[in-house]
Amino acid sequence: MGWTNTFQGIFMLVIASMSTGDALLHAGASVAVEDGIRPFRELDDRRRRLLMSGLVGGAAVTLFFFFQGHLRPFDLHEGILGLLVHSPVLLGVSLLTRDPEPDRAKAFIRAAGGPGGAVS
């Protein structure tokens, strides 16, 4: 088997794994929102926009550095740069957003064994 066939095989394997990874990531995000967030918190239009701010910011940075690779600082992968933007934006928006039902949130923290709660 020559180098061309080996290269083609590796290339096809990478394409297949990327396709699978994309489907798994999308399915995982859907499950996280549907089963991890919605049962505990009603997502109105305003909250959805706030949650999406980190994702959009991170995706924009990732795409920018993907297409403008020569501008990447420290030769970091563009996905890491997107994550470095996504995380503080999501955290900042979460901290700046007032909880409309603080008593309900405290009940979940107590049930999970947080401050003042029972430990299972």
PyMOL commands that set and color helices and strands:
alter all, ss='L'
color gray80, all
select helices_A, chain A and resi 3-37+45-67+69-71+73-75+78-96+102-111
alter helices_A, ss='H'
color red, helices_A
deselect
rebuild
show_as cartoon
